[in-house]
């Protein structure tokens, strides 16, 4: 994806300054959230276009048992759903979301100069933005993929596109979020994941971040073994709706 220029070498993560952020810097870790915890209820939705019949339902349910869902009563489910295609579509999407609840996702963006990101995710410019070089931790960022923005839910046919199901659900959002320019890293489990210290290249403080907090962050970085990290701060460009980064 990097070679094809679909994602940049540098990605950014906006954050408020709080105990979770300080812990993340001290331990050099990032939090991978479960999709069910996302703030947008339209995230990870799906328009299932599969033409389900008793055979395809049985095959899908047998697949679920193979991957560890032995609690399913296949015959009972077939009896309930096979006469009603729409009803099984509901079961299918609901059950797959249950599977997704075990997946971890960490969200980044492609720019440190997005106005709304500073307001929404960095505590109204009182927070910061972390700059990562994904080539310095290829294992962690191996699954970094760009989010696609759409007016409608992503359409999907399980019988033809089974291997693309997680990608469709996890990497499609409403066009109202297009300003985020989001990059998502997906792992097999949620929770904290370590990153190599070399991949954190810069910490950019918001326009309203206090000097006391800047001093505290710098001290944590110095004491935690990071090297050659650049520190910058957002400043306003006079007479324009524009910001610039000033090295501090």
C-alpha positions as CSV (number, residue, x, y, z in Angstrom):
1,X,0.0,0.0,0.0
2,X,2.9,2.4,0.8
3,X,4.6,1.5,-2.5
4,X,1.4,2.2,-4.4
5,X,1.1,5.6,-2.7
6,X,-2.3,4.7,-1.2
7,X,-1.0,5.5,2.3
8,X,1.7,8.0,3.3
9,X,4.9,7.2,5.0
10,X,4.0,9.5,7.9
11,X,0.7,9.2,9.8
12,X,-0.7,11.3,12.6
13,X,-2.8,10.7,15.7
14,X,-4.6,13.5,17.5
15,X,-5.2,13.1,21.3
16,X,-6.2,14.9,24.4
17,X,-3.6,15.1,27.1
18,X,-4.8,12.8,29.9
19,X,-3.7,9.8,31.9
20,X,-4.2,7.5,29.0
21,X,-2.0,9.6,26.7
22,X,0.7,9.8,29.3
23,X,0.6,6.1,29.9
24,X,0.8,5.5,26.1
25,X,4.0,7.6,25.9
26,X,5.6,6.1,28.9
27,X,5.0,2.5,27.8
28,X,5.3,3.2,24.0
29,X,1.9,1.7,23.3
30,X,-1.2,2.5,21.3
31,X,-4.7,1.6,22.2
32,X,-6.6,-0.6,19.7
33,X,-10.3,-0.2,20.2
34,X,-13.0,-2.6,19.4
35,X,-15.3,-1.6,16.5
36,X,-18.3,-1.7,18.8
37,X,-16.8,1.2,20.8
38,X,-16.6,3.6,17.9
39,X,-18.3,6.9,18.4
40,X,-20.2,6.8,15.1
41,X,-23.2,4.3,15.1
42,X,-23.1,4.2,11.3
43,X,-19.5,2.8,11.4
44,X,-19.0,-0.8,10.4
45,X,-22.5,-1.2,8.8
46,X,-23.2,-3.4,5.8
47,X,-25.7,-3.8,3.0
48,X,-25.9,-7.6,2.6
49,X,-26.8,-8.4,-1.0
50,X,-26.2,-12.2,-0.6
51,X,-29.0,-14.4,-1.9
52,X,-29.2,-16.8,1.0
53,X,-30.8,-20.2,0.6
54,X,-30.7,-23.3,2.8
55,X,-27.5,-24.6,1.3
56,X,-25.6,-21.3,1.6
57,X,-26.9,-20.8,5.1
58,X,-25.7,-24.3,6.1
59,X,-22.3,-23.7,4.6
60,X,-21.9,-20.4,6.4
61,X,-22.9,-21.8,9.7
62,X,-20.6,-24.8,9.3
63,X,-17.8,-22.4,8.6
64,X,-18.6,-20.5,11.9
65,X,-18.4,-23.8,13.8
66,X,-15.0,-24.6,12.2
67,X,-13.6,-21.2,13.3
68,X,-14.7,-21.9,16.9
69,X,-18.4,-21.0,17.3
70,X,-19.5,-24.4,18.4
71,X,-22.5,-23.1,20.3
72,X,-24.5,-22.7,17.1
73,X,-27.5,-25.0,16.5
74,X,-27.3,-25.2,12.7
75,X,-30.6,-27.0,12.2
76,X,-32.5,-24.6,14.4
77,X,-31.1,-21.6,12.7
78,X,-31.8,-22.9,9.3
79,X,-35.4,-23.7,10.3
80,X,-35.8,-20.1,11.6
81,X,-34.3,-18.2,8.7
82,X,-34.0,-20.0,5.4
83,X,-37.5,-19.1,4.2
84,X,-36.9,-15.4,4.9
85,X,-33.8,-14.0,3.1
86,X,-34.0,-10.6,4.8
87,X,-34.3,-12.2,8.2
88,X,-31.1,-14.2,7.7
89,X,-29.3,-11.1,6.4
90,X,-30.1,-9.5,9.8
91,X,-28.7,-12.6,11.6
92,X,-25.6,-12.6,9.4
93,X,-24.6,-8.9,9.9
94,X,-25.4,-9.1,13.7
95,X,-23.3,-12.2,14.1
96,X,-20.4,-10.8,12.1
97,X,-20.4,-7.7,14.3
98,X,-20.1,-10.1,17.3
99,X,-17.0,-11.5,15.6
100,X,-15.7,-8.0,15.0
101,X,-15.9,-7.2,18.7
102,X,-12.7,-9.2,19.2
103,X,-10.8,-7.1,16.6
104,X,-8.6,-4.1,17.5
105,X,-8.5,-0.9,15.4
106,X,-6.2,2.1,15.8
107,X,-7.1,5.2,13.9
108,X,-4.7,7.7,12.3
109,X,-4.8,10.5,9.7
110,X,-2.6,11.8,7.0
111,X,-2.2,15.4,8.1
112,X,-1.5,17.4,11.3
113,X,-3.3,20.5,10.0
114,X,-6.9,19.4,10.0
115,X,-9.0,22.0,11.9
116,X,-11.8,19.7,12.9
117,X,-9.5,17.0,14.2
118,X,-7.8,19.5,16.5
119,X,-11.2,20.5,17.8
120,X,-12.8,17.1,18.0
121,X,-10.0,14.8,19.1
122,X,-7.3,17.1,20.7
123,X,-9.5,18.8,23.2
124,X,-10.1,22.0,21.3
125,X,-6.4,22.6,20.6
126,X,-5.5,21.9,24.2
127,X,-4.1,18.4,23.3
128,X,-1.5,17.2,20.8
129,X,-0.8,15.3,17.6
130,X,1.7,12.4,17.4
131,X,3.6,11.9,14.1
132,X,4.6,8.3,13.3
133,X,6.9,6.9,10.6
134,X,5.2,3.6,9.7
135,X,8.4,2.3,8.0
136,X,10.1,2.2,11.4
137,X,7.6,-0.4,12.8
138,X,6.5,-2.4,9.8
139,X,5.0,-5.2,12.0
140,X,2.6,-2.9,13.8
141,X,1.6,-0.9,10.7
142,X,1.5,-3.9,8.3
143,X,-2.3,-3.6,8.0
144,X,-2.5,0.1,7.7
145,X,-5.2,0.9,5.2
146,X,-7.1,4.0,4.0
147,X,-10.8,4.4,4.9
148,X,-13.2,4.9,2.0
149,X,-16.0,7.3,2.2
150,X,-19.5,6.7,0.8
151,X,-23.0,7.9,0.7
152,X,-24.4,4.4,1.3
153,X,-23.5,1.3,3.3
154,X,-21.0,-0.9,1.5
155,X,-22.7,-3.6,-0.5
156,X,-21.5,-7.1,-0.1
157,X,-22.2,-10.6,-1.4
158,X,-20.8,-13.2,1.0
159,X,-20.9,-16.0,-1.5
160,X,-18.7,-14.1,-3.9
161,X,-16.6,-11.9,-1.6
162,X,-16.2,-13.7,1.7
163,X,-12.5,-12.7,2.2
164,X,-13.4,-9.0,1.8
165,X,-16.1,-8.8,4.4
166,X,-14.0,-7.4,7.3
167,X,-12.3,-4.9,5.0
168,X,-15.6,-3.6,3.7
169,X,-17.1,-3.1,7.1
170,X,-14.1,-1.7,8.8
171,X,-12.9,0.6,6.0
172,X,-16.1,2.3,4.8
173,X,-17.5,5.4,6.5
174,X,-20.1,8.0,5.7
175,X,-18.9,10.9,3.5
176,X,-19.5,13.3,6.4
177,X,-16.2,12.0,7.9
178,X,-14.2,12.6,4.8
179,X,-12.3,15.5,6.3
180,X,-10.6,13.0,8.7
181,X,-8.5,11.5,5.9
182,X,-8.4,8.4,8.1
183,X,-5.9,5.5,8.1
184,X,-6.8,2.4,10.1
185,X,-4.5,-0.2,11.5
186,X,-6.3,-3.5,12.2
187,X,-5.1,-6.3,14.5
188,X,-6.6,-9.6,15.8
189,X,-7.2,-8.3,19.3
190,X,-8.2,-5.1,21.1
191,X,-6.2,-3.4,23.8
192,X,-2.7,-1.9,24.1
193,X,-0.1,-2.7,21.4
194,X,3.5,-1.7,21.7
195,X,5.2,0.4,19.1
196,X,8.9,0.8,18.5
197,X,10.1,4.1,19.9
198,X,12.0,4.9,16.7
199,X,8.7,5.3,14.8
200,X,7.5,8.3,16.9
201,X,9.1,11.2,15.1
202,X,7.4,14.3,16.3
203,X,4.9,15.7,18.9
204,X,2.9,18.6,17.8
205,X,1.1,20.6,20.6
206,X,-2.1,22.4,20.0
207,X,-2.5,26.2,19.9
208,X,-3.9,26.2,23.5
209,X,-1.7,23.5,25.1
210,X,-0.3,25.0,28.3
211,X,3.4,25.4,28.9
212,X,3.1,23.2,32.0
213,X,1.7,20.3,29.9
214,X,4.3,20.8,27.2
215,X,7.1,20.6,29.9
216,X,5.5,17.5,31.4
217,X,5.3,15.7,28.0
218,X,8.9,16.6,27.1
219,X,10.1,15.2,30.5
220,X,8.2,11.9,29.9
221,X,9.7,11.6,26.4
222,X,13.2,12.3,27.8
223,X,12.8,9.8,30.6
224,X,11.2,7.0,28.5
225,X,14.1,6.4,26.0
226,X,12.9,8.2,22.9
227,X,15.5,9.7,20.7
228,X,15.6,12.6,18.2
229,X,11.9,13.5,18.7
230,X,11.0,16.9,17.3
231,X,8.6,19.2,19.2
232,X,6.4,21.7,17.4
233,X,3.4,23.8,18.3
234,X,0.4,25.0,16.3
235,X,0.3,28.7,15.6
236,X,-2.3,30.8,13.7
237,X,-1.5,32.4,10.3
238,X,-2.5,36.1,10.6
239,X,-5.7,37.1,8.7
240,X,-6.2,33.6,7.3
241,X,-8.1,30.5,8.2
242,X,-4.8,28.6,8.3
243,X,-2.4,27.1,10.8
244,X,1.3,26.6,10.8
245,X,3.7,24.4,12.8
246,X,6.4,26.2,14.7
247,X,9.3,24.2,16.2
248,X,9.8,24.7,19.9
